Amino acid sequence: MTRRVIGLALLVRLSSALAGADLTVPEPLTLAEAHAAALRNHPRVQMAKLQGLIAGEVVKQNRAAYYPTANGYFDAVEAGNANTRLLAGAINSPSVFDKVGEGIAVSELLTDFGQTTNRVASARLAAKAEGEATAATDQQILLNVDVNYYNVLETRAVLQVARLTVAARDFLVKQVSALAQNQLKSDLDVSFAQVASAQAQLLLQKSENDAAGAEASLAAALGYRRPRDFQLADVPLPAAAPPGVETLIDRAVANRPDLLRLRYEREAARRLARAEKDRNYPTVEAIGMAGNALSHDARLPDKYAAGGIAVDIPLFTGGADLARQHAAEMRAQIADQTLRGQEDDVDRDVRLAWLNFNTAVQRLRTTEQLLQHTRQAFRLAQARYRLGGSSIVELSEAQEMATSAQIGAANARYDELMQRALLDYQVGDLR
């Protein structure tokens, strides 16, 4: 009976402890899954898509000029007397009769000598430009995801180094303290060991803060409002080296979505300039009207219908049409120069990204060699200290160099991955 009571008490305590514990399981996340989540959740992606849809609606607005326009009318007029005339307003002075009538008017554009055609073409090119702008936004989002994903992996690697450093230096404090109690080491050695332990604690605190900040930034890059606990899959280093820089520049000029967007915008500006020039030509429309009079003066018919051709010839607008044409032509020139400047910037950016990636590769090799040398130096310094051949200062310095080399190796590894992502982004290959 006593055993059963004790067992139930232990079970209750265990249940309470589990209820109060944080049992949140980290969510597994690969880099590909992070890309998909960001493209699905990030508000900038949704904004870019909406901008593309708006551009498509503008195409429909301009294309509507090809189709007939129909308007329905309903009029009710009461004249002052049977001989009412309008003696002022425009050129004609029509009669006004008592009437209640309804009807419909239909007009169809026959030709405006290319004005509508060029406006529709300009709108279509602008819509294509918005499509490339959406692709450029996607690549910016993916680059942001890559950088933050690698930053989380890097800060977690540094955090692991910091934890191991704290454990190693705490152990050294205990070891030296025990030796000092047996009169084998001095109190000065204990003080130096404690200083090294405190430095390791500072490193751990900074690493924990950096890791938490990186995780918050990754959640924001994925489009989440609050941080999430992810179990990130590590990413291997690039297996193949990138091609020559000139090849990458040619690929970037051909494939970068921001350059494609500027090319479409330049062509759209040119077609719009042609449309403004076509304002100088006539506009020809077919017009038809029909209806019936529900109540009317005896001098009016019960039904009516009329049709004709209307030709609108621009003769003089005070220079407004010519000014619009010149402004559109200058905007087209600005678009051309903008594209040229962006192509020059892409050439520079690809070269810098290529140089930075190659430097990161060399840096990783150097830090790996440095890590091997510092580990060997630490082992030798540790052995000399145990044998009494060196001081605690030499051991602390060797331990500090080993820790710095470990952190440097972690930084260099993920810096290479970041630089490769930046290079892919500059070339337009980031997927």
PyMOL commands that set and color helices and strands:
alter all, ss='L'
color gray80, all
select helices_A, chain A and resi 2-20+31-41+43-66+115-181+187-221+245-255+257-280+320-386+392-427
alter helices_A, ss='H'
color red, helices_A
select strands_A, chain A and resi 27-29+69-77+99-111+230-232+283-296+303-312
alter strands_A, ss='S'
color yellow, strands_A
deselect
rebuild
show_as cartoon
